[in-house]
Amino acid sequence: MPMLRLRLTGSDDDARAIINLLQSLDGIEHVEEVADLMPHMDDVDSSSAGLSDIGGPDVHELEIDAPNESTARKVREAVEALAFDLDALVEFEEEED
């Protein structure tokens, strides 16, 4: 069973729309937004120290279980189309062999 991982750069509403789309697709039983485990702390000497971290869009990481490669391909196509309509950016993580 293929496990798809994607990174969505967009608003919380964009992430909800993508998750709703994924849950509505036939064969998809598991969609999960995974937490970012890396702390994002400013270095005191950093040029970005003290700048607002709410200036840009949020990043959401999702994991999707697809029953087969055909469904995984449909997931990619549907997510890319919706992300384009939402003006969001989506990146799929490729599995290394």
Sequence and secondary structure as in RCSB ss.txt:
>XXXX:A:sequence
MPMLRLRLTGSDDDARAIINLLQSLDGIEHVEEVADLMPHMDDVDSSSAGLSDIGGPDVHELEIDAPNESTARKV
REAVEALAFDLDALVEFEEEED
>XXXX:A:secstr
  EEEEEEEE HHHHHHHHHHHHHSTT  EEEEE   S     TTSTTTT  S SS EEEEEEEE SSHHHHHHH
HHHHHHHHHHHT EEEEE    
